Amino acid sequence: MKQVLCNPDDPDAALYAQNGYNAGMTTLYTFLQSPEHAYPDHPERPGRLELLISKLSSYSVERVEAKPASPEDVSLVHHPKLVAALEKVCREEAPAIIDYAPTYVTHTSFDDALLAAGGVTTCSRAVLHGEARNAFALVRPPGHHAEPDRAMGFCLFNNVAIAAKDALTHRLERVMVIDYDAHHGNGTQAAFLHDERAAFLSAHQWGIYPGTGWITDAPDARKRIVNVPLPAYAGDQVYEQVADRIFKPFVESFQPQMIFVSAGFDAHWNDPLTMLGLSTRGYLTLARKVVALAEEFCGGKIVFVLEGGYDPVNVANGVEASFSALTGTGESETQDVNPHPEPDCEARIEEVRQRHGWI
């Protein structure tokens, strides 16, 4: 039997104890495939996670059952009118397309979105209260495009922003989200824009959906809201430079007490929706670097959150690489090297560094 050390002040302590977690040492995960949140021929589909199912049992990680987000949790980020409107359209009008992305809903999507947001919060509270070393919330629908007053970009509720804001209600003073999905995390940026306790960095492909995330965004939040727009085919070499020369000074200057990672595996070079250039090896390097930053500045407190990624093989390989970084074990054996030459991004990196005073 595993030794269980639960924080008696943690409202979820009984849940962790019931599941037998070895406090402080375990990497936790939650897995929510949301099989009924599906729309014909849509790229954001349950099958994105299909190849993960057979692999999860082979990792040195422990599963935790997600608890749905409460109305109070969701209201940390989203306006009650949005919550009510989403519930209404799901209960009364689904299946339906609710924006041009296209974002869709089914009859289960409201409950699925509450559970996805709650899954991230379940993981983050376990890490925050010392019940786990770190965690990965493998949830859908994704969240980083959802703004306080609207759902968009395949996203209903902003899972990572809700969990980060929840962490601030548990005695933390500063939290951070690092987003390396291929698309700009406009919703997380909007949720954090006026909150001095929350910092956000997005490294993304410029010129694609949602069309936001330029270097000069959020002029009143320098060093706290950071955007790194990258050209097509930017891959392993560029991202390693971004991590060393932008991620690191960003963390050093803000001094977060907990880091969240919006991990989108659509920055892989053969994702069907985007044109960036990461390989599985590149994702492993990125994950190791952000985990190392969490170890240095946050006592290891870090939670990965699944965002995009529309090829099931890339998602499975990217998740495996991330777990390798979180557990400190193994090497990626996947050889999927980007066949395209990488662009020279030196000037772009220096432009971002100069804007935020890191030169």
C-alpha positions as CSV (number, residue, x, y, z in Angstrom):
1,M,0.0,0.0,0.0
2,K,1.3,3.5,-0.8
3,Q,1.9,6.0,1.9
4,V,-0.5,8.9,1.7
5,L,0.3,12.2,3.1
6,C,-2.6,14.6,2.7
7,N,-2.9,18.2,3.6
8,P,-5.9,18.3,6.0
9,D,-6.7,21.8,4.9
10,D,-7.1,20.6,1.2
11,P,-10.8,20.1,0.4
12,D,-9.8,17.4,-2.1
13,A,-7.5,15.6,0.4
14,A,-10.0,12.7,0.7
15,L,-10.1,12.2,-3.0
16,Y,-6.3,11.9,-3.2
17,A,-6.2,9.6,-0.2
18,Q,-8.8,7.4,-1.7
19,N,-6.8,7.0,-4.8
20,G,-3.6,6.2,-2.9
21,Y,-1.2,8.9,-4.1
22,N,2.4,9.0,-2.8
23,A,2.3,12.7,-1.7
24,G,4.8,15.0,-3.3
25,M,6.6,12.4,-5.4
26,T,4.0,11.4,-8.0
27,T,3.3,12.9,-11.4
28,L,-0.5,12.9,-11.7
29,Y,-2.6,13.1,-14.8
30,T,-6.3,13.2,-15.6
31,F,-7.7,11.9,-18.9
32,L,-10.9,13.1,-20.4
33,Q,-11.6,12.0,-23.9
34,S,-15.2,13.5,-23.9
35,P,-16.5,11.0,-26.5
36,E,-19.8,12.7,-27.0
37,H,-18.3,16.1,-27.6
38,A,-17.9,15.4,-31.3
39,Y,-19.0,16.9,-34.6
40,P,-18.8,15.3,-38.1
41,D,-15.4,15.8,-39.8
42,H,-14.2,18.3,-37.2
43,P,-10.5,18.2,-36.4
44,E,-11.0,18.7,-32.7
45,R,-12.4,15.3,-32.1
46,P,-12.2,12.5,-29.5
47,G,-9.9,10.5,-31.9
48,R,-7.2,13.0,-31.2
49,L,-6.5,11.2,-28.0
50,E,-7.2,7.6,-29.2
51,L,-3.6,6.5,-29.4
52,L,-2.9,7.7,-25.8
53,I,-5.3,5.2,-24.3
54,S,-3.1,2.2,-24.7
55,K,0.1,4.1,-23.7
56,L,-1.0,5.8,-20.4
57,S,-0.6,2.6,-18.3
58,S,3.0,2.3,-19.3
59,Y,4.1,5.7,-17.9
60,S,5.3,6.1,-14.3
61,V,2.3,8.3,-13.5
62,E,-0.9,8.1,-11.4
63,R,-4.4,8.9,-12.6
64,V,-6.7,11.2,-10.7
65,E,-10.4,11.4,-11.4
66,A,-11.5,14.9,-12.4
67,K,-14.1,16.8,-10.5
68,P,-16.3,19.2,-12.5
69,A,-15.6,22.9,-12.1
70,S,-18.1,24.7,-10.0
71,P,-19.9,27.9,-11.1
72,E,-17.6,29.8,-8.7
73,D,-14.5,28.3,-10.4
74,V,-15.7,29.2,-13.9
75,S,-16.7,32.7,-12.8
76,L,-13.0,33.4,-11.9
77,V,-12.5,33.9,-15.6
78,H,-15.9,33.9,-17.4
79,H,-18.9,36.2,-17.3
80,P,-22.0,34.6,-16.0
81,K,-23.9,35.6,-19.2
82,L,-21.5,33.5,-21.2
83,V,-21.9,30.5,-18.9
84,A,-25.7,30.8,-19.1
85,A,-25.7,31.2,-22.9
86,L,-23.4,28.1,-23.3
87,E,-25.6,26.0,-21.1
88,K,-28.7,27.1,-23.0
89,V,-27.4,26.4,-26.4
90,C,-26.1,23.0,-25.4
91,R,-29.3,22.0,-23.6
92,E,-31.8,23.4,-26.2
93,E,-30.1,23.8,-29.6
94,A,-27.3,21.4,-29.9
95,P,-25.7,20.1,-32.0
96,A,-24.8,23.6,-33.3
97,I,-22.0,25.7,-34.6
98,I,-21.5,28.7,-32.4
99,D,-18.7,30.6,-34.2
100,Y,-16.8,30.7,-37.5
101,A,-13.7,28.8,-36.3
102,P,-15.9,26.6,-36.3
103,T,-16.6,26.0,-32.7
104,Y,-19.3,23.4,-32.1
105,V,-21.4,22.2,-29.2
106,T,-23.4,19.0,-28.6
107,H,-25.9,18.1,-25.9
108,T,-23.0,17.0,-23.5
109,S,-20.6,19.8,-24.3
110,F,-21.5,22.1,-21.4
111,D,-20.9,19.2,-18.9
112,D,-17.8,18.2,-20.8
113,A,-16.4,21.7,-20.6
114,L,-17.1,21.9,-16.9
115,L,-15.3,18.6,-16.4
116,A,-12.3,19.7,-18.5
117,A,-11.9,22.9,-16.5
118,G,-12.3,20.9,-13.3
119,G,-9.8,18.4,-14.5
120,V,-7.1,21.0,-14.7
121,T,-8.1,22.5,-11.4
122,T,-8.1,19.0,-9.8
123,C,-4.5,18.5,-11.0
124,S,-3.3,22.0,-10.0
125,R,-4.8,21.7,-6.5
126,A,-3.0,18.4,-6.0
127,V,0.3,20.0,-7.0
128,L,-0.4,23.2,-5.0
129,H,-1.1,21.3,-1.8
130,G,1.9,18.9,-2.1
131,E,-0.2,15.8,-3.0
132,A,1.8,15.5,-6.3
133,R,5.0,16.7,-7.6
134,N,3.6,17.9,-11.0
135,A,0.8,17.0,-13.3
136,F,-0.6,16.8,-16.9
137,A,-4.3,17.5,-17.5
138,L,-5.2,15.6,-20.7
139,V,-8.6,17.1,-21.3
140,R,-10.9,18.2,-24.1
141,P,-12.5,20.4,-25.2
142,P,-9.4,22.6,-25.1
143,G,-9.5,26.1,-23.7
144,H,-6.9,28.8,-24.5
145,H,-8.9,30.7,-27.1
146,A,-12.0,31.1,-24.8
147,E,-12.2,34.7,-23.7
148,P,-14.0,36.0,-20.6
149,D,-17.1,36.8,-22.5
150,R,-17.1,34.4,-25.5
151,A,-16.3,30.8,-26.5
152,M,-14.2,30.5,-29.7
153,G,-11.6,28.6,-31.5
154,F,-12.8,25.1,-30.6
155,C,-12.7,26.2,-26.9
156,L,-15.7,26.7,-24.5
157,F,-14.1,27.5,-21.1
158,N,-10.5,28.6,-20.6
159,N,-9.3,25.6,-18.6
160,V,-5.8,26.8,-17.9
161,A,-6.8,30.3,-16.9
162,I,-9.5,29.0,-14.6
163,A,-7.0,26.8,-12.8
164,A,-4.4,29.5,-12.6
165,K,-6.9,32.0,-11.1
166,D,-8.0,29.2,-8.7
167,A,-4.4,28.8,-7.6
168,L,-4.4,32.5,-6.7
169,T,-7.3,31.9,-4.3
170,H,-5.1,29.3,-2.5
171,R,-2.6,31.7,-1.0
172,L,-0.4,32.1,-4.1
173,E,0.6,35.6,-5.1
174,R,1.9,35.0,-8.7
175,V,1.2,32.4,-11.3
176,M,2.3,32.1,-14.9
177,V,1.1,30.4,-18.1
178,I,3.6,29.5,-20.9
179,D,1.7,28.6,-24.1
180,Y,3.4,26.8,-26.9
181,D,0.4,25.8,-28.9
182,A,0.8,26.8,-32.5
183,H,-2.1,29.3,-32.2
184,H,-2.0,32.4,-30.0
185,G,-3.7,32.0,-26.6
186,N,-5.8,35.1,-27.0
187,G,-8.3,33.9,-24.3
188,T,-5.6,33.5,-21.6
189,Q,-4.1,36.8,-22.6
190,A,-7.5,38.5,-22.2
191,A,-8.2,36.8,-18.9
192,F,-4.8,38.0,-17.5
193,L,-4.6,41.4,-19.1
194,H,-5.5,43.4,-16.0
195,D,-4.4,41.0,-13.3
196,E,-0.9,41.9,-12.0
197,R,-0.7,38.5,-10.3
198,A,-0.8,36.5,-13.5
199,A,1.7,36.4,-16.4
200,F,1.3,35.0,-19.8
201,L,3.7,34.1,-22.6
202,S,2.7,32.7,-26.0
203,A,5.1,31.4,-28.7
204,H,3.0,30.8,-31.8
205,Q,2.8,30.9,-35.6
206,W,2.1,34.4,-36.8
207,G,-0.6,35.0,-39.4
208,I,-3.0,32.2,-38.6
209,Y,-6.1,32.0,-36.4
210,P,-7.0,33.9,-34.3
211,G,-4.9,36.7,-35.8
212,T,-3.7,38.1,-32.5
213,G,-0.5,37.9,-30.5
214,W,1.9,40.4,-32.0
215,I,4.9,41.6,-30.1
216,T,3.3,45.0,-29.3
217,D,0.1,43.5,-27.8
218,A,-0.7,44.6,-24.2
219,P,1.6,47.7,-24.1
220,D,0.7,48.3,-20.4
221,A,1.8,44.8,-19.4
222,R,5.4,44.5,-20.5
223,K,7.3,41.7,-19.0
224,R,4.0,40.2,-17.9
225,I,2.2,39.6,-21.2
226,V,4.8,38.4,-23.8
227,N,4.1,37.3,-27.3
228,V,6.6,35.5,-29.6
229,P,5.1,35.4,-33.1
230,L,7.1,33.0,-35.2
231,P,7.3,32.3,-39.0
232,A,6.3,29.1,-40.7
233,Y,8.7,26.2,-40.2
234,A,10.3,27.6,-37.0
235,G,11.2,24.4,-35.2
236,D,13.5,22.7,-32.7
237,Q,16.5,25.1,-33.0
238,V,14.3,28.2,-33.0
239,Y,12.2,27.0,-30.0
240,E,15.3,26.1,-28.0
241,Q,16.6,29.6,-28.5
242,V,13.2,31.0,-27.5
243,A,13.2,28.9,-24.3
244,D,16.7,29.9,-23.4
245,R,16.5,33.6,-24.3
246,I,12.9,34.5,-23.7
247,F,11.2,31.9,-21.4
248,K,14.1,32.0,-18.9
249,P,14.2,35.8,-18.4
250,F,10.4,35.9,-18.4
251,V,10.3,33.5,-15.4
252,E,13.3,35.2,-13.7
253,S,11.7,38.6,-13.9
254,F,8.2,37.6,-12.8
255,Q,9.2,35.0,-10.2
256,P,6.0,32.9,-10.4
257,Q,5.1,30.5,-7.6
258,M,3.5,28.0,-10.0
259,I,3.8,27.5,-13.8
260,F,1.1,26.2,-16.1
261,V,1.9,25.1,-19.6
262,S,-0.6,25.2,-22.4
263,A,0.9,22.4,-24.4
264,G,-0.4,22.3,-28.0
265,F,1.0,19.6,-30.2
266,D,-0.1,21.4,-33.3
267,A,3.3,23.1,-33.6
268,H,4.6,19.7,-34.9
269,W,5.8,20.0,-38.5
270,N,3.2,17.7,-39.9
271,D,0.1,18.9,-38.1
272,P,-2.7,19.2,-40.6
273,L,-3.8,22.7,-39.5
274,T,-0.5,24.6,-39.0
275,M,3.0,25.1,-40.5
276,L,5.5,25.2,-37.7
277,G,8.4,22.8,-37.4
278,L,8.8,21.1,-34.0
279,S,9.6,17.4,-33.8
280,T,8.9,15.1,-30.9
281,R,12.5,15.6,-29.8
282,G,11.9,19.4,-29.9
283,Y,8.8,19.0,-27.6
284,L,10.9,16.9,-25.2
285,T,13.5,19.7,-25.1
286,L,10.9,22.4,-24.5
287,A,9.2,20.3,-21.7
288,R,12.5,19.7,-20.0
289,K,13.4,23.4,-20.1
290,V,10.1,24.6,-18.6
291,V,10.2,21.8,-15.9
292,A,13.7,22.9,-15.0
293,L,12.5,26.5,-14.7
294,A,9.7,25.3,-12.4
295,E,12.3,23.4,-10.3
296,E,14.5,26.5,-10.0
297,F,11.8,29.1,-9.3
298,C,8.6,27.3,-8.1
299,G,9.7,24.3,-6.1
300,G,8.8,22.1,-9.0
301,K,5.2,23.2,-9.1
302,I,4.1,22.9,-12.8
303,V,1.0,21.7,-14.5
304,F,0.8,20.8,-18.2
305,V,-2.6,21.3,-19.9
306,L,-3.5,19.8,-23.3
307,E,-4.6,22.4,-25.9
308,G,-4.4,21.6,-29.7
309,G,-2.8,19.0,-31.8
310,Y,-4.8,17.4,-34.6
311,D,-2.7,14.4,-35.6
312,P,-3.2,11.5,-33.1
313,V,0.4,10.3,-33.5
314,N,1.9,13.7,-32.8
315,V,-0.4,14.1,-29.7
316,A,0.6,10.7,-28.3
317,N,4.3,11.3,-29.0
318,G,4.2,14.8,-27.5
319,V,2.4,13.6,-24.4
320,E,5.0,10.9,-24.0
321,A,7.8,13.4,-24.3
322,S,6.1,15.7,-21.7
323,F,5.7,12.8,-19.2
324,S,9.4,12.0,-19.7
325,A,10.3,15.5,-18.7
326,L,7.8,15.6,-15.8
327,T,9.1,12.3,-14.4
328,G,12.7,12.8,-15.2
329,T,12.9,9.4,-16.9
330,G,13.5,8.1,-20.4
331,E,14.3,9.5,-23.8
332,S,12.1,9.9,-26.8
333,E,12.8,7.3,-29.4
334,T,10.7,8.9,-32.0
335,Q,12.6,10.1,-35.1
336,D,10.3,12.6,-36.9
337,V,12.8,15.3,-37.9
338,N,11.4,18.4,-39.6
339,P,12.2,18.0,-43.3
340,H,11.9,21.8,-43.9
341,P,14.8,24.2,-43.3
342,E,14.2,26.5,-40.3
343,P,14.0,30.3,-40.8
344,D,16.5,32.6,-39.2
345,C,14.6,34.1,-36.2
346,E,17.5,35.9,-34.5
347,A,16.0,39.3,-35.2
348,R,12.6,38.3,-34.0
349,I,14.0,36.9,-30.7
350,E,16.0,40.0,-30.1
351,E,13.0,42.2,-30.9
352,V,11.0,40.5,-28.2
353,R,13.9,40.6,-25.7
354,Q,14.4,44.3,-26.3
355,R,10.7,45.1,-25.9
356,H,10.7,43.6,-22.5
357,G,14.0,44.9,-21.3
358,W,15.9,41.6,-21.4
359,I,18.9,42.9,-23.4
